[in-house]
Amino acid sequence: MGGSGAANKVSQDKVIATRTLTLQGRPEENFVIRVFKPEPDEQNYRCEFEVDGKRSYSMGVDEMQALFGALQLIGNRLYTSTYWKAGKLTWLDGRDLGFPVANGRADYLPE
């Protein structure tokens, strides 16, 4: 899963979407999600994302698969976080944070 340094540098500069969540008990600081433009990485595509300042990525055979995988990974991380489980992480005053989860993980989603 290695990538070229050039592809990684380009993606870091190209935020295509952000979402700011509310984290109770931390009013002075936002809980921000950032998704970067999928970029070629050898024969696949890499879509980097940031969850509260922690960078990660998803790989796919094309840009769409890499992007969708990134959104699912974000959803999995958020819905399994101690913040969300404790009811402290919200979006638009609700527990549904608006991210998909991977197949077989629907039990993570709020009712």
C-alpha positions in Angstrom: 0.0 0.0 0.0 2.9 2.4 -0.5 2.4 5.5 -2.4 4.6 8.0 -4.2 5.6 11.1 -2.3 4.3 13.3 -5.0 0.8 11.9 -4.9 0.7 12.2 -1.1 1.8 15.9 -1.3 -0.8 16.8 -3.8 -3.7 15.2 -1.8 -2.7 17.0 1.3 -3.3 20.3 -0.4 -6.7 19.4 -1.9 -9.5 19.3 0.7 -12.7 18.4 -1.2 -15.1 18.3 1.8 -15.2 19.1 5.5 -17.7 18.5 8.3 -17.5 20.0 11.7 -19.0 17.9 14.6 -19.8 19.1 18.1 -17.9 17.4 20.9 -19.5 18.2 24.3 -16.9 19.3 26.8 -14.6 20.8 24.2 -16.3 24.1 23.2 -13.0 25.9 22.5 -12.1 23.5 19.7 -14.0 21.9 16.8 -14.0 18.2 15.9 -13.3 18.5 12.2 -13.5 15.8 9.5 -11.5 16.6 6.2 -11.6 14.5 3.0 -8.9 15.0 0.4 -9.1 14.5 -3.3 -8.4 10.9 -4.4 -5.1 10.7 -6.2 -3.3 8.0 -8.2 -1.1 5.7 -6.1 0.7 3.2 -8.3 -2.1 1.3 -10.1 -4.8 2.3 -7.7 -6.2 5.4 -6.0 -5.6 6.7 -2.5 -8.1 9.0 -0.7 -6.7 10.6 2.4 -8.9 11.8 5.2 -8.5 13.4 8.7 -10.6 12.7 11.7 -9.9 15.3 14.5 -6.4 15.9 13.2 -5.5 12.2 12.7 -4.6 11.4 9.1 -5.5 8.1 7.4 -6.5 6.8 3.9 -8.5 4.4 1.9 -7.4 2.7 -1.4 -9.6 1.9 -4.4 -9.4 0.7 -8.0 -10.7 4.2 -9.0 -11.4 7.5 -7.4 -15.0 6.7 -6.5 -14.1 3.5 -4.7 -11.3 5.2 -2.8 -13.6 8.1 -1.8 -16.5 5.8 -0.7 -14.1 3.7 1.3 -12.8 6.8 3.0 -16.3 7.8 4.0 -17.0 4.4 5.4 -13.8 4.3 7.4 -14.7 7.7 8.8 -18.1 6.4 9.7 -16.7 3.3 11.4 -14.2 5.4 13.4 -16.8 7.9 14.5 -19.6 5.4 15.5 -17.2 3.2 17.4 -15.5 6.1 19.2 -15.9 6.5 23.0 -17.1 10.1 22.3 -20.1 8.8 20.2 -20.9 5.9 22.5 -21.0 8.3 25.4 -23.4 10.6 23.5 -20.9 13.5 23.4 -20.3 13.6 19.6 -23.2 15.1 17.5 -23.9 16.7 14.2 -26.8 19.2 13.8 -27.7 18.4 17.4 -28.3 14.7 16.6 -26.5 11.4 17.0 -26.6 10.6 13.3 -23.3 12.0 12.0 -24.2 11.5 8.4 -21.5 9.0 7.4 -21.9 5.5 5.9 -20.4 2.4 7.5 -19.0 -0.7 5.9 -21.3 -3.6 5.1 -22.0 -5.6 8.2 -21.5 -2.6 10.4 -25.0 -1.2 10.4 -25.3 -2.0 14.1 -23.0 1.0 14.7 -25.6 3.4 13.3 -28.0 5.3 15.5 -31.7 4.3 15.4 
